[in-house]
Amino acid sequence: MPHDHAHDDPHALLPSDPALRVKALETLLTRKGLVDPAALDEIIDTYENKIGPRNGAHVVARAWHDPAFRAALLEDATAVVSDLGYYGRQGEHMVAVENTPDTHNMVVCTLCSCYPWPLLGIPPGWYKSDAYRARVVREPRKVLADFGVVLPDETAVRVWDSTAEIRYLVIPQRPAGTEGMDEDALMEFVSRDSMIGTGLAGKP
Amino acid sequence: MSRVHDMGGRFGDGAVVPEAEGVIFHADWHPRALALTLATGSFGKWNLDISRHARERLAPNDYARFTYYEKWIGGLATLLVENGVVTRDELAGRVEPSPSPIAERALKPDQVADVLAKGGPADRPSNIAPVFKTGDRVIARRFAENEKVDGGHTRLPGYAAGARGRVLRLHGSHILPDAHAHGLGEAPEPLYAVVFAASELWAHPEHPRDEVVIDMWQSYLRADNEA
C-alpha cells in the first residue's frame, strides 16, 4: 500500500544536510553489519572507471563499420551487446534505434531516470533534471536548441519515454567524410549525447 | 497525473543545461548515495518497483526541493524503516545500533562485479497471450493510476492517459510494476512500444510529424475500434 505519511517521513530523522545524511546512514548500516564500506568503494569504482559511454561508442562505431553487426543490433540489441560484455544492471533489455534523415530519435524517462547503464554509465545531471524530464516529450526541438542542435525541418522527432525496463540506445547518423575509417577512428565521433539523441555525431 | 514525479509535459521548468561527458557526480556524497542504494538492494527486502514507489511517494514539497540523490536517500530511509531493517530510533541516533539478523546478506566487495553484471532482467513467461500486434490501433487507459491500489505505483505517464496510439513493437512479457510494487506478485503480461502522434498529446506540437513512444503493458491498453 502507498503509506503516505509526510509528517513523519523517516528521512526527516536524519541530519538535514545531504552529505551528513548519507554519512549517517552509511555509518548506521555499517555498525549494524549491513554495509561493507569496501563494497561501496567497489561499486563507485565500477561506475567511475569501468563503465561509461565509451562502451556505447564502441557499439555504434561497429554498427557504422559492419553492416551485418548493424542489422543484428537492430534486430536484437540485448543479445548483441551482451556478446560484447555490455550487460548488467539497468541494461538488461536493450533496443537500438537508428537516426535517419527522416527521423531523429531521443530518449527520456519522464517518471524517473531510466538509462542504459552498461552502455552509457551513470546518466548525466541534465538527464535526471526536472527540466529534461518535463520538456523533452512536449518540445524536443526547444530542448535540442538548449544543446545547440538544430534539425532540418523535414526531420521528424521520435521521443522514446523509457517507462519499462527497456533501455534505448540511439545510433546517430554516421558523419560524412568517415568512409574507410576503422572502428577505433569512428568511435571518436560518437559522443554520449549523440547516443541519447540530444547531440549529433561529431564531424571529421 | 496523481504524483509529483509524473512530470512529462509540464510547463515552467526552464532550460536544460548540458554538461561535459566526463562529469559523473556533482558532490562527494553522490557516489556514496548511489552505492548505498545499490548495496542495500542485496538484502532482498524490496524490488526495483517498490524502491521506485518509495521515491515517488516522498511528500511533493520534498520531492520538488530534493536533488536527485536526496530523493534516493529519502526513499531508502523509508524502505529501511518499513521493512524493519533499521528502527526510527536508530535512524535518529537515539539508541545504540543493534547488530542486524540479516547481516550475512551484506554485499561483500568480491561480490560486487558479479551482482552488477548479473542485473535484474524483468522478462518472464506469462500465461497472458498478446492481444495486439504491430500496427494495431490502441487507446491508453483513461486514468494514469494504479487500478488495484489507490495512489499506487504505475508506469503509465499522465500525459498519455486516454490517448490514441499505434503498436510499434512487442517486447515480450514483463513483470507488471503496478502489481510488483505492492506485494501482488510479478503478474507478467505482454509489453508493447506504443507510438503516439505529438498532435494527440499536446495542443501545440512543435512539428506535425513528431511522435512519442511509450512502453506500455497490455492492461494499460484497449483496442481502438473507431480507427
Chai-1 contact restraints between the chains, C-beta under 6 A:
chainA,res_idxA,chainB,res_idxB,connection_type,confidence,min_distance_angstrom,max_distance_angstrom,comment,restraint_id
A,P2,B,R57,contact,1.0,0.0,6.0,A-B,restraint_1
A,P2,B,G151,contact,1.0,0.0,6.0,A-B,restraint_2
A,P2,B,G152,contact,1.0,0.0,6.0,A-B,restraint_3
A,A6,B,A59,contact,1.0,0.0,6.0,A-B,restraint_4
A,P10,B,A77,contact,1.0,0.0,6.0,A-B,restraint_5
A,P10,B,T78,contact,1.0,0.0,6.0,A-B,restraint_6
A,P10,B,V81,contact,1.0,0.0,6.0,A-B,restraint_7
A,P10,B,L91,contact,1.0,0.0,6.0,A-B,restraint_8
A,H11,B,G74,contact,1.0,0.0,6.0,A-B,restraint_9
A,H11,B,A77,contact,1.0,0.0,6.0,A-B,restraint_10
A,L13,B,R88,contact,1.0,0.0,6.0,A-B,restraint_11
A,L13,B,L91,contact,1.0,0.0,6.0,A-B,restraint_12
A,L13,B,A92,contact,1.0,0.0,6.0,A-B,restraint_13
A,P18,B,E70,contact,1.0,0.0,6.0,A-B,restraint_14
A,A19,B,W29,contact,1.0,0.0,6.0,A-B,restraint_15
A,R21,B,I73,contact,1.0,0.0,6.0,A-B,restraint_16
A,V22,B,W29,contact,1.0,0.0,6.0,A-B,restraint_17
A,V22,B,R32,contact,1.0,0.0,6.0,A-B,restraint_18
A,V22,B,A33,contact,1.0,0.0,6.0,A-B,restraint_19
A,V22,B,I73,contact,1.0,0.0,6.0,A-B,restraint_20
A,E26,B,L36,contact,1.0,0.0,6.0,A-B,restraint_21
A,L28,B,E90,contact,1.0,0.0,6.0,A-B,restraint_22
A,L28,B,P97,contact,1.0,0.0,6.0,A-B,restraint_23
A,R31,B,P97,contact,1.0,0.0,6.0,A-B,restraint_24
A,K32,B,P97,contact,1.0,0.0,6.0,A-B,restraint_25
A,K32,B,S100,contact,1.0,0.0,6.0,A-B,restraint_26
A,G33,B,P99,contact,1.0,0.0,6.0,A-B,restraint_27
A,G33,B,S100,contact,1.0,0.0,6.0,A-B,restraint_28
A,G33,B,A103,contact,1.0,0.0,6.0,A-B,restraint_29
A,L34,B,S100,contact,1.0,0.0,6.0,A-B,restraint_30
A,L34,B,A103,contact,1.0,0.0,6.0,A-B,restraint_31
A,L34,B,A106,contact,1.0,0.0,6.0,A-B,restraint_32
A,V35,B,A39,contact,1.0,0.0,6.0,A-B,restraint_33
A,D36,B,A106,contact,1.0,0.0,6.0,A-B,restraint_34
A,A38,B,P109,contact,1.0,0.0,6.0,A-B,restraint_35
A,A39,B,A39,contact,1.0,0.0,6.0,A-B,restraint_36
A,A39,B,L107,contact,1.0,0.0,6.0,A-B,restraint_37
A,A39,B,P109,contact,1.0,0.0,6.0,A-B,restraint_38
A,A39,B,V112,contact,1.0,0.0,6.0,A-B,restraint_39
A,L40,B,A35,contact,1.0,0.0,6.0,A-B,restraint_40
A,L40,B,A39,contact,1.0,0.0,6.0,A-B,restraint_41
A,E42,B,P109,contact,1.0,0.0,6.0,A-B,restraint_42
A,E42,B,V112,contact,1.0,0.0,6.0,A-B,restraint_43
A,I43,B,A35,contact,1.0,0.0,6.0,A-B,restraint_44
A,I43,B,L38,contact,1.0,0.0,6.0,A-B,restraint_45
A,I43,B,V112,contact,1.0,0.0,6.0,A-B,restraint_46
A,I44,B,P31,contact,1.0,0.0,6.0,A-B,restraint_47
A,I44,B,A35,contact,1.0,0.0,6.0,A-B,restraint_48
A,T46,B,L116,contact,1.0,0.0,6.0,A-B,restraint_49
A,E48,B,I24,contact,1.0,0.0,6.0,A-B,restraint_50
A,G88,B,L116,contact,1.0,0.0,6.0,A-B,restraint_51
A,G88,B,A117,contact,1.0,0.0,6.0,A-B,restraint_52
A,G88,B,G119,contact,1.0,0.0,6.0,A-B,restraint_53
A,R89,B,L116,contact,1.0,0.0,6.0,A-B,restraint_54
A,R89,B,G119,contact,1.0,0.0,6.0,A-B,restraint_55
A,E92,B,G119,contact,1.0,0.0,6.0,A-B,restraint_56
A,E92,B,P121,contact,1.0,0.0,6.0,A-B,restraint_57
A,T110,B,G8,contact,1.0,0.0,6.0,A-B,restraint_58
A,T110,B,P157,contact,1.0,0.0,6.0,A-B,restraint_59
A,L111,B,H5,contact,1.0,0.0,6.0,A-B,restraint_60
A,C112,B,R52,contact,1.0,0.0,6.0,A-B,restraint_61
A,I122,B,I24,contact,1.0,0.0,6.0,A-B,restraint_62
A,P124,B,E19,contact,1.0,0.0,6.0,A-B,restraint_63
A,G125,B,E19,contact,1.0,0.0,6.0,A-B,restraint_64
A,G125,B,H26,contact,1.0,0.0,6.0,A-B,restraint_65
A,W126,B,V16,contact,1.0,0.0,6.0,A-B,restraint_66
A,W126,B,V17,contact,1.0,0.0,6.0,A-B,restraint_67
A,K128,B,Y68,contact,1.0,0.0,6.0,A-B,restraint_68
A,D130,B,D13,contact,1.0,0.0,6.0,A-B,restraint_69
A,A131,B,D13,contact,1.0,0.0,6.0,A-B,restraint_70
A,A131,B,G14,contact,1.0,0.0,6.0,A-B,restraint_71
A,A131,B,V16,contact,1.0,0.0,6.0,A-B,restraint_72
A,Y132,B,V16,contact,1.0,0.0,6.0,A-B,restraint_73
A,R133,B,M7,contact,1.0,0.0,6.0,A-B,restraint_74
A,A134,B,M7,contact,1.0,0.0,6.0,A-B,restraint_75
A,A134,B,R10,contact,1.0,0.0,6.0,A-B,restraint_76
A,A134,B,D13,contact,1.0,0.0,6.0,A-B,restraint_77
A,V137,B,G8,contact,1.0,0.0,6.0,A-B,restraint_78
A,V137,B,G9,contact,1.0,0.0,6.0,A-B,restraint_79
A,V137,B,V212,contact,1.0,0.0,6.0,A-B,restraint_80
A,R138,B,G9,contact,1.0,0.0,6.0,A-B,restraint_81
A,R138,B,W202,contact,1.0,0.0,6.0,A-B,restraint_82
A,E139,B,E206,contact,1.0,0.0,6.0,A-B,restraint_83
A,R141,B,E206,contact,1.0,0.0,6.0,A-B,restraint_84
A,V143,B,V16,contact,1.0,0.0,6.0,A-B,restraint_85
A,D146,B,A15,contact,1.0,0.0,6.0,A-B,restraint_86
A,D146,B,V16,contact,1.0,0.0,6.0,A-B,restraint_87
A,F147,B,P18,contact,1.0,0.0,6.0,A-B,restraint_88
A,A156,B,R209,contact,1.0,0.0,6.0,A-B,restraint_89
A,A156,B,D210,contact,1.0,0.0,6.0,A-B,restraint_90
A,V157,B,D210,contact,1.0,0.0,6.0,A-B,restraint_91
A,R158,B,E211,contact,1.0,0.0,6.0,A-B,restraint_92
A,V159,B,V212,contact,1.0,0.0,6.0,A-B,restraint_93
A,W160,B,V213,contact,1.0,0.0,6.0,A-B,restraint_94
A,D161,B,I214,contact,1.0,0.0,6.0,A-B,restraint_95
A,T163,B,R155,contact,1.0,0.0,6.0,A-B,restraint_96
A,T163,B,I214,contact,1.0,0.0,6.0,A-B,restraint_97
A,T163,B,D215,contact,1.0,0.0,6.0,A-B,restraint_98
A,A164,B,L191,contact,1.0,0.0,6.0,A-B,restraint_99
A,A164,B,D215,contact,1.0,0.0,6.0,A-B,restraint_100
A,E165,B,A122,contact,1.0,0.0,6.0,A-B,restraint_101
A,I166,B,H171,contact,1.0,0.0,6.0,A-B,restraint_102
A,I166,B,D215,contact,1.0,0.0,6.0,A-B,restraint_103
A,R192,B,E21,contact,1.0,0.0,6.0,A-B,restraint_104
